[in-house]
Amino acid sequence: MSNLLDLLVAGLATGAIYALVAVGFTLLWQTSQTINFAQGEFVMLPAFLMLAVMHAGAPFWLAIILGILLSLLLLGLGFKLLLVDPMLRHGVLPLAIATMALAIGMKEAVKQFFSAEASPFPSIVPAGDVSILGRVVSLQSLGVLALAIAVVIGLTALLNRTSIGHQMQATAQNPTVARIIGVPVERMILLTFLINAFLVALASLLITPIYLAKFSSGEVLGQAAFIAAIVGGFNQVRGAIAGGLLIGVVDNLAAAYVSTQYRAAVPLILLIVIILFRPQGLLGRPEERTV
Amino acid sequence: MRSGIFAGLLLATVSATAAFAQGAPIKLANVAELSGGGATVGNNWKNGIDLAIEEVNAKGGLLGRKLEVTHADSQSNPGVARAQVQKALDNEPYVLLGPGYSGSVKVTSPLAAEAGIAQIMGGEAAELTQGGNKFLFRTSFGQQSSMPKVAKYINDELKAKSVAIVWVNNDFGKGGRDVITKEFAKYNIKVAADISTEAGQADFAADVSKIKAAAPDVVFVYVNEEESARMLKELKRQAITVPLVGETTLVGQKVVELAGDAANGARGHVGLTTDAPVDLVKAFREKFVKKYNYVPDHNGLKGYLAIYMIKATTEKMGKVDSKAFADNLHGLTIKAASEPGILMDVTFDEKGDIDRQGFLVEIVEGKQVVKQVLPKLN
């Protein structure tokens, strides 16, 4: 039982990070039909941007701010203007393939200009432990979980309780009608790209102290978040959140109670089951997009 | 008259060819893990090789000829390593260097043996030198030499009755796990948890939870460097306080750099360390740091030593003969007094295994501290 608590806390902490990345998947899909197969690499890059700023002599807090700003510029604005906009007019598939090429390019560039070796990355959550129900739980796990949940709650509030959020949802549901009723659709789409860039930068900040900064670290994350988004519901933010947490927990329980070798297969099996019996995902809704 | 001119031209041509051959560089080929999970291993190894070659060439080369090396990336993938080694052998190098991963050595060593080219590598899996390959040479201890020392330390010094073994599921990890499990059995040390992990694994939370549940007296960690660092961080995160013991891959410089505070207290047996209380090793460390601006791990030492193994053997032969090289290295003792580049006295046996002094170290405040020097056996 006590072991189960450890596994749940660790799984939720990892799952919360998956959720941040998965939310980005769903946001981009909903507003611009972009399936970003470079999403994992989008998580990898901000850590290197922050490291580059620190190597230039800046303190960690400044590196975080500049890293997030650079991420917004490169992974938000730059991604939309330089890759998505020119490719999207040719259809979803060419764009998806272009993002695969982008993923390879980002990995190789980091390998070339930074290093093929892993680098340490400082944690924003201090080391230490607290006692919960008589069990020692690490502050880092709790901190990661708390921060990720706070961001998800903030994002949900933005989408559901603000005018901008309603305009973004209108853009996602039917851009033509949204445009007719005066929603600045293009601006809303750009905003989702910027939100995605912010989310991946935050995920990078939280996961890199654990996984270490390495050019290949996005591969696992990208796959896990993609599965999480489908399992939870690709067209619902709340689905991506639930999917992320679920995959984090299932992955950890599978490693502990099934086997380390097969742990990667268990979320995929879950994915197959979901596609067979509930194609829209656990919390998703059937697509109502018009043609 | 005409025949005299012809004879003169022929003589001149032969002389020129001989002179050219005399001065032609000696070609070496290195295939190592320059990217992928083993990038730390391969890049340290490569830098060690480059440093040694620079030194040898600066002093006039080997038997008057410059050393020249080509570096190829195995991407830490045995399949790629095999292809790269085949390509390297097609260029007929004097000696093949690398790879560092045991799995890659296992699939490439038959190619080098078939070509009759000596292969000096960084792999530590016990089985590598047990198959009768006469062309394969280690640069550090194999598991059959190091694991008994680790098990003895856990029994004699730590008085452990139970141990959790964490190993990486590849040739290196499985080989080490098999050897040390037998050693633990000799001391009646119970294996409370036997946990296999994957190469390149990022998340160790579940594995550490299993260790926590097993409550062993000691945790023995035998995974590669980057995974060791992630493991140490997770062990600290989950407040595991029992002694953490391993081999070089747990207490290497790169692990300390990556794991930070989490590495403190980790202990292990190392065949090579730049913190060794040996003057020549200290001098090597200074030269390496000056050139590359970081402290190398044992792989940097291995790469460096590989070149001086070639130098000492070739000078003993008095000629550059790739076919005779392996025969001459078998049974050879190289003394640091006569060849300072070898850093410590070393003897190579008939299998290509080495006999050299070793060290028991502990990480204290982010630094390797040598607790015990284990002398050379013969």
Interface residues (C-beta under 8 A of the other chain):
Chain A: S2 N3 D6 L7 A10 G11 A13 T14 K111 S115 A116 E117 A118 S119 P120 A127 D129 V136 S138 Q140 S141 P209 I210 Y211 L212 K214 S216 S217 V220 D251 N252 L253 A254 A255 A256 T260 Q261 R263
Chain B: L34 S35 G36 A39 T40 N43 N169 I195 S196 T197 E198 G200 Q201 A202 D203 A205 A206 D207 S209 K210 K212 A213 E226 A229 R230 K233 E234 K236 R237 Q238 A239 K254 E257 L258 A259 G260 D261
